[in-house]
Amino acid sequence: MELRHLEQILEICRAGGFSGAARKLQISQPTLSKSIARLEAQLSLKLFERTNGAARPTAYGAFVAQRAETLLQGVAALSRDLEQLARGEEGRIRIAVGPASRLKPLPELLRRIAVRFPKLHVETIQETGPGVMKALQDGRVDIAFGYAEHAARYGELIRKKMFEDAVILVARPGHPALDLKDAGPRELLRWPFALPNVLPGLVQWAGEMDREESENLKAFISDDYSLIVERALQTDAIAMGASFLFQDQLADGRLEVISSTLDMPYDCWMLTTAERWRSPLIKAMAELSKAAVTEKALNVAA
């Protein structure tokens, strides 16, 4: 079995037939059919059930396709590593961040990358929390920074914890919720919330909600924390997020912490795949990322 066979099997499964897969692979449909037929004869196994132009993988075909995706990602990662070694520091790193990790640790990490690897090409993308993990899983980025809850379903990823914080609820001065002590969801869901996404931990805290409470919980959702902060400053909305996200507004009194029963930790992780973790550059990114949240900020211009 050759790599091209793995690519062919995977594309047939994705396309649901030989014609669509052939177009994607930029080969003729007869050429693809003959290639798979020869492989099936060689293995003495039937990989696809062919009916009316469609192709459905057998148990053997599905097994190969599942393994093929991981193997092909590994080959792609190896190619990138070899290209990077050939270029030296003129390689490339692709980073995915969520709404919170865009603000910490990304800016300080970029400063440290500029000092340590001045010729390194850097690409960053901002996604929703789940989107960050999907980008990493799909191979669109090399490393990702995300919230622990979003990473929970991806057990095979390499995880490096960066820092932890507490998730808090804040509101503008004079907000009625600030008069409450240890307020629970029934009390606080009388007001609209502003947050990046509705996490499972938040849903668990909210419990069974009526229609108004459910609408208030999802009243304002944005992947931009500056908009979330502005919503809390200008309206009766209650903003939710890690405490570091509101530190400036809390320091100057424009926002205040609500006393509530919400008990949600915020853990920021750097994540990568097992294949990418073999790269010395990715290990260096983990080192720089940790320094970005534990050491004094760099002054690149100095």
N, C-alpha and C positions, 0 to 999 in steps of 0.2 A: 504494500500500500504506500502510495506517494502522497506528498502534501497536496498536489492538485486534486487527488481523489477526495481528500477531506474537504477542500473548498467546494468541490462539485456536490458532494452529499449534503453539505450544510446549505448551499444555495437552493438545491432541489426541495429540501424541507421548508425553507423560508418561502419559496415561490409557490409551492404546492404542485409543481409540475416541471417537466423537463424544458418546455418551451420558454417559460419565464426565467428559469435558471440559466438557460443558454444565453439569453439576451444579456443578463446581468454579467455573465462570465465572458461575454463577447466571443462566443464560439457558436458553431452551428448546432442545431438540435440533434441531428444524426450523430455528429461527433461526440456529443455528451452522452447520448444513449449507448453508443458503442463502448465508450470508456467505462461506464457503470456496468454494462453487461459483461465486459472482460473481467472487471474486478469481482463481480458476483461469481463468475466461473472460477476465478482463481481462488476465492475464499470458500467456494461451495456453499454459499449462503445467499438468500434472497434479501436484498436491502430495501426494495420498494415494491409495493403492489401498484400496478399500472391499470387504470380504468378510465376510459373515455377522455384521454388526454391529461388526466390528473395522475399524481403520484403520491401515494401515502406510504410513509416509512414503515417497515416491519419493526418488530422489536429490536432486531439487529441494526437496522438503519437508524432508528431513534437513538440507540446506544452509541453508535459511531458519531452521529451528529452532536450529541451532548459532549462527548470527549473532544470532538474536532474543534469546537468553539474555543475551549480552553487552550488546546495545543496551538491553534493558529494565533491566538492572542500572545502566547509565549514566543512564537516565532517573530511576530511583529515587534515585540519588546526587545528581542535579541537583535533584530536589525537596527532598531533605534540606538541601542547601546553601542553596537559596532560603529555606526555612523558617528556617534558622539565621541567615541574613543579616537576615531580618525581625525576628528576636528579639534580634539583637545577641549578647551574651555568654550569653544564656539558652538557648543551643542544647544539643546533646547529643553526647557522644562515647562510643562503645562499644568496649571494649578486651578482647581475648582474651589470656590468658596460659597458659603451661604450668607444670608443677611447679616448675621452676627460676626462670623469669622472674617468677613470682608473688612471689618473694622479692627478686629484683633484675632489672630496675629498678623494678618496679611501685610499691612503697611510697614511694620518693623521688619518682617521677614524680607520684603523686597529691598529694604535698605541694606540688610546684611548680605543678600545675594549680590547686590551691586558692588560691595566691597570685596567679597570673597571670590566671586566669579564675574568679573567685569565684562567679559565677552559672551556670557551666557545669554541666549535668547529666551525671554520669559513671556509666556502667554497666560492670562488669567481669564476665567469666565465666572460670572456670578449666576447661581441657580437657586431655586428653592432648596430647602433642606433635603427632601427626597431626591431632587434633581441632581444634587451634588454627588450622591452615592451612585445614581444611575450613570452619570458621566464617567465616573471611575470604572464602574463595572463594564461599560460599553467600550472602554479603551480610548475615550476621547481626551482624557487627562492622565497625568502621571501620578499626581497626588491630590488629595482632597482634604479639606478641613470641614468638619461637621459635628453636629450634635449627636450625642451617644444614642439617643432613641432612634434617629434615622439610620444609624449604622447597624442596629440590632439584627436586622434580617439578613445582613451580609456576613455570615459567620466566617467565611474564608478569607476575608481581608486582613491585612496586617494593620494593627492599631498601635499608635503611640500617643499616649495622653499628654496634652499640652498644658492645660490648666483647668481649674474648676471654679465655679462661681455659684451664686444663688439666684434663682429666678424670682423677681419681685413684681409687685403691682404698684404703679405710681399714678398720681393725678395732680392736677394743678392746685395751687393753694386755694382754700375756701371750698373745695369739693366736699359734698356731704359725706362721702365715704371715709374721709379722713377722721371723722368723729367716731367711727366705729372701732372696736377693739376685737382682734381675732375674728374678723368678719368671714363668714362662710359663703359658699356659692349662692345660696338663696338671697342673701343680703346684697352681694355685689353684682349679681347678674341683673339687677334692676337697671344698671347703666350699660351702655355699649362698651365693648372692649376694642382695643387696637393692638394687633399682634401680627407676627409674620406667618404663623400657621397654627392650626389647632392640633397640638400634640396629644398622644394617647394619655399622658399623665394629667393633662389639663382636663380631658374628657372624664377621666376617673374622678378627679376632684369635683367637677361640676355635678356628677351624678345624673339622676333622671331630671330632665329639664322640660318645662312647658314650652310652648311655641315662642313666647316673648323672650324667654331666657336663651333659647337656642339661637334666635336671631341676634340677640345682643352679643353673644359669644363670638359670632362671626360678622359683627357689624362693620369692622374695618380690618382688612387683611392686606398686608403689603410686604414685599421683599426689600423695602427700603426703610431702614430704621429712622432716617431723618423725617420721613413722612409720618411714621408712627409717633415720634416725639412731638411733631407739630400738631398732630391730631389731639394729643393729650393737653398740649399747651393752649389750644384754641377752643376746645369743646369740653363737654363733660365725660368724654371717653376715658376709660381706664386703660393705660398702656401696660403691657407685659413684656418682660425680657430679662436677660441677665443684668445684674446690677451695674456692670461696667458700661453698659450702653447708655445709661442715664447719669453717669457720674458728673458731667458738667452741669446739667440742669439741677441735679440734687445739691451740688456744691453752692450754686448761686441762688437757690431757693425757688427756682421757677417750677420745680416739681417736688413732690413729697411722697414718701413711701406710705402705702396703705397697710395697716395692721390686718393681716388675714391668716386664714388657716392653710393657705396654699403652701405646700412644702415640696418644691421641685428643684433638684440640683441642675446646674448647667455644667456639663463636661464637654470641653472642646478636644477633639481628637484629630491627629493627622493620620490619614489612612492611605494605603496603597495596596496594590496586588502583590501576591507572593513573587510573581515574575519580576515586577519592577523593583521590589525590595532587594534583589540581588545586585542592583546597580549601585556603585559607590556614590554616584551623584545623589540618588534618592536618600541614601543614608546620611549624606551631608545635609540634605534638606531637613531631615528630622533633627539633626544637631542644631542647625541654624534656627529652626522653628522654636525649639525649646529655649534657646538663648533669647529669642525675640520676646518671650513672655516672662523670663526669669531674671534677665540682666537689664542694666540701664540702657535706655534708647541710644542708638548711634546717631552721631551728627555727621552725615556723609560729606557735607560741604567743608567740614573742618580739616 
